[in-house]
Amino acid sequence: MKVSVEFEDSGLIEEHELEKDPRPGEIINLTVSGVVGQYLVNERFGVQVGNQPSSPVNITVEKVPKD
């Protein structure tokens, strides 16, 4: 599913293809500028219609710091 992703640290907004509907609190892998990183989903926006994922879906994320 196509998701519009806003990166909280930079304000950059990009379209990404995800396998499942992202939920707040989940950690997802995204490829940004050719580098795969882990990101925490902070917010999810979209209208839910029945049991189907909403479309379009917009999320805000922040980079998960490395240990």
C-alpha positions in Angstrom: 0.0 0.0 0.0 1.2 3.5 -0.8 1.8 5.7 2.2 2.8 9.3 2.5 5.6 9.6 5.1 6.6 12.8 6.9 9.9 12.6 8.6 9.7 14.7 11.8 13.4 15.5 12.0 13.6 17.1 8.5 10.0 17.8 7.5 10.6 15.8 4.3 7.6 14.1 2.9 8.0 11.0 0.6 5.8 8.3 -0.8 6.7 4.7 0.3 5.2 1.3 -0.6 4.5 -0.7 2.6 3.3 -4.3 2.9 0.8 -3.6 5.7 -1.1 -0.7 7.2 1.2 1.1 9.7 0.0 1.8 13.2 1.2 4.3 15.8 3.9 2.8 18.0 5.1 0.3 15.4 8.7 0.3 14.2 9.0 0.1 10.4 12.0 -0.2 8.0 12.2 2.5 5.3 14.8 3.1 2.6 15.8 6.8 2.5 18.5 7.9 0.1 19.5 4.3 -0.5 19.9 3.6 3.2 17.6 1.3 5.2 16.7 2.6 8.6 14.2 1.9 11.4 11.5 4.5 12.1 8.9 4.8 14.8 5.4 5.6 13.6 4.1 8.5 15.7 0.9 9.4 14.0 -1.4 7.9 11.3 -3.9 9.9 9.4 -6.6 8.6 7.0 -10.2 7.7 6.9 -11.1 4.1 7.7 -13.8 2.6 5.5 -15.2 -0.7 6.8 -12.4 -3.3 7.4 -10.3 -2.0 4.5 -7.2 0.2 5.2 -7.9 3.8 4.6 -6.6 5.5 1.4 -4.6 7.6 1.3 -2.7 6.9 4.4 -0.3 9.6 5.9 2.1 8.9 8.7 4.7 10.8 10.7 7.8 9.0 11.8 11.0 9.6 13.7 14.3 7.7 13.4 14.9 5.1 16.0 18.3 5.8 17.6 21.0 3.1 17.3 22.0 1.5 20.6 
